[in-house]
Amino acid sequence: MSFPRRDPAESLLAIARDDFFDAVEIKGYGNAEANEAARKILAQSHLKVCYGAQPRLLGPKLNPNAVDEEERKKAEATLMEAVDEAQFLGAGGIAFLAGKWEQETKDIAYAQLLKTTRNVCDYAAAKNMNVELEVFDFDMDKAALIGPAPYAARFAADMRMSHNNFGLLVDLSHFPTTYETSKFVIRTLCPYITHFHIGNAVVRSGCDA
């Protein structure tokens, strides 16, 4: 996002060369040759490497909390592939987001998301890696199951009952889209937050961004 109009490989090289940056968040580069080139850059960069698996879900519209079990398994499979790719690129784990929020199937979807996340956490734990769920809005932009802060806290608490390699990724720019304040979100989710995104959002119509 610092260099959105560049080729992803060029963006990575620019960040690696810039001593302003201490960390970089990436996704895979599409093929083995490109991933190998990225790995070599990252190995020399002294950057902390984070891996965002969100594009793996959003692009093909995969849903880790799909009520249909076969659809849920497709999302789970790509997240496990993401763990492998993240490890190859030098990241200590992955971040992802929940699938769509629908009132009628919310409870079933919650159970499905727990199943997916526990399985991915088991897979990641065998590699000494972590898994983070990014908290999004439920009715505005991404319309994800997780969700407002109290619901995210409940999910994280359920996950921590069985997996200590799970945490939440919270994004400052998402707080207005869940109709919550920064103070409320941080106080509610504090025990489970392992990763921050710093950003900005304008929600109210007519405001100057």
C-alpha positions in Angstrom: 0.0 0.0 0.0 3.0 2.3 0.3 3.7 1.8 -3.4 0.3 0.8 -4.8 1.0 1.6 -8.5 4.2 -0.4 -8.8 4.7 -4.0 -9.7 4.6 -6.0 -6.3 8.2 -7.1 -6.8 9.4 -3.5 -7.4 7.4 -2.4 -4.3 9.2 -5.0 -2.2 12.6 -4.0 -3.4 11.8 -0.3 -2.7 10.8 -1.1 0.8 13.8 -3.4 1.4 16.1 -0.6 0.3 14.5 2.1 2.5 15.7 2.3 6.0 12.5 3.9 7.1 10.8 0.5 7.1 11.3 -2.1 9.8 8.6 -4.5 8.7 6.7 -5.5 5.5 3.4 -7.3 5.0 3.2 -9.3 1.8 1.3 -12.0 0.0 2.7 -14.6 -2.3 4.2 -13.6 -5.6 2.3 -16.0 -7.9 4.9 -18.6 -8.8 7.9 -20.4 -7.5 10.5 -18.3 -9.3 9.0 -15.0 -8.1 8.7 -16.3 -4.5 12.3 -17.4 -4.6 13.4 -13.9 -5.8 11.3 -12.3 -3.0 12.7 -14.7 -0.4 16.3 -13.7 -1.3 15.4 -10.0 -1.0 13.7 -10.5 2.3 16.6 -12.6 3.7 19.0 -9.7 3.2 16.6 -6.9 4.2 16.5 -7.3 8.0 12.8 -6.6 7.8 10.2 -8.4 9.9 8.1 -10.3 7.5 4.3 -10.6 7.9 2.0 -12.5 5.5 -1.5 -11.5 4.6 -3.6 -14.3 3.3 -6.7 -12.1 2.8 -6.2 -11.9 -1.0 -6.2 -15.7 -1.2 -9.8 -15.6 0.1 -11.1 -12.4 -1.4 -10.0 -13.0 -5.0 -11.7 -16.4 -5.5 -14.4 -15.5 -3.0 -13.6 -18.3 -0.6 -15.3 -18.4 2.7 -13.7 -20.0 5.8 -17.1 -19.9 7.6 -19.1 -21.3 4.7 -22.1 -23.3 5.8 -21.5 -25.7 2.9 -18.7 -28.0 4.2 -17.0 -28.4 0.8 -16.8 -24.7 0.4 -15.4 -24.3 3.9 -12.7 -26.9 3.1 -11.6 -25.0 0.0 -11.0 -22.0 2.1 -9.2 -24.1 4.7 -7.0 -25.6 2.1 -5.8 -22.3 0.7 -5.0 -21.0 4.2 -2.9 -24.0 4.8 -1.1 -23.4 1.5 -0.6 -19.8 2.8 1.1 -21.1 5.9 3.6 -23.0 3.7 4.2 -20.0 1.5 4.6 -17.7 4.5 7.1 -20.0 6.0 9.1 -20.1 2.7 9.1 -16.3 2.6 10.3 -16.0 6.1 7.1 -14.9 7.9 6.2 -16.1 11.3 2.6 -16.7 10.5 -0.4 -15.6 8.5 -3.3 -13.3 8.8 -6.8 -13.8 7.2 -10.3 -12.6 7.5 -13.7 -14.2 8.1 -16.2 -14.8 5.3 -19.5 -13.1 4.8 -21.9 -12.2 7.7 -25.4 -13.4 7.3 -27.9 -13.1 10.1 -29.8 -16.2 9.3 -26.8 -18.5 9.5 -24.6 -16.6 11.9 -24.4 -19.3 14.6 -23.6 -22.1 12.1 -21.0 -19.8 10.4 -19.4 -19.1 13.7 -19.0 -22.8 14.4 -17.6 -23.3 10.9 -15.1 -20.5 11.3 -13.9 -22.0 14.6 -13.4 -25.4 12.8 -11.4 -23.7 10.0 -9.3 -21.6 12.3 -8.5 -24.5 14.7 -7.4 -26.7 11.8 -5.2 -24.0 10.4 -3.8 -23.2 13.8 -2.9 -26.9 14.3 -1.1 -26.9 11.0 0.7 -23.7 11.8 1.7 -24.8 15.3 3.6 -27.8 13.8 5.7 -25.2 12.0 6.0 -23.0 15.1 3.9 -20.3 13.3 1.0 -18.1 14.3 -2.4 -17.4 12.9 -4.2 -14.0 13.1 -7.8 -13.1 12.2 -8.3 -9.5 11.0 -11.4 -7.8 12.4 -13.5 -6.2 9.7 -16.9 -4.5 9.5 -20.1 -6.6 9.4 -22.4 -4.5 7.2 -20.6 -1.8 5.3 -17.6 -2.9 3.2 -16.3 -6.4 3.6 -19.4 -7.4 5.7 -17.4 -10.1 7.5 -18.6 -12.4 10.3 -15.9 -11.0 12.6 -17.1 -8.4 13.1 -17.7 -5.9 16.0 -15.3 -6.0 18.9 -17.4 -8.0 21.4 -18.0 -10.7 18.9 -14.3 -10.8 17.9 -13.5 -11.0 21.7 -15.8 -14.0 22.1 -14.2 -15.7 19.0 -10.7 -15.1 20.2 -11.5 -16.4 23.7 -13.0 -19.5 22.2 -9.8 -20.0 20.1 -7.4 -19.3 23.0 -9.1 -22.1 25.0 -7.4 -24.6 22.6 -4.7 -22.6 20.7 -2.1 -20.2 22.0 -0.8 -19.4 18.5 -4.0 -17.5 17.7 -4.4 -13.7 17.9 -6.4 -10.8 16.4 -5.2 -8.2 13.9 -7.0 -4.9 14.4 -7.0 -2.0 12.0 -7.5 1.5 13.1 -9.3 2.3 9.9 -11.9 -0.4 10.5 -13.1 1.0 13.9 -15.4 3.6 12.3 -16.9 1.0 10.0 -18.0 -1.1 13.0 -19.5 2.0 14.7 -17.0 1.7 17.6 -14.4 4.0 19.1 -10.7 3.3 19.4 -10.8 3.2 23.1 -13.7 0.7 23.2 -12.1 -1.7 20.6 -8.7 -1.7 22.3 -10.1 -2.2 25.8 -12.4 -5.0 24.6 -9.8 -6.9 22.5 -6.6 -6.1 24.4 -5.9 -9.6 25.7 -6.0 -11.0 22.1 -4.4 -8.4 19.9 -1.1 -9.5 18.3 -0.9 -7.2 15.3 -2.0 -3.6 14.5 -2.7 -1.9 11.2 -2.5 1.9 11.4 -4.8 3.6 8.9 -7.7 6.0 8.4 -11.2 5.9 7.2 -14.0 8.4 6.5 -17.5 7.0 6.9 -19.8 9.9 7.1 -21.1 11.1 3.8 -19.8 14.5 2.7 -16.7 14.6 5.0 -13.5 15.7 3.5 -11.1 12.7 3.6 
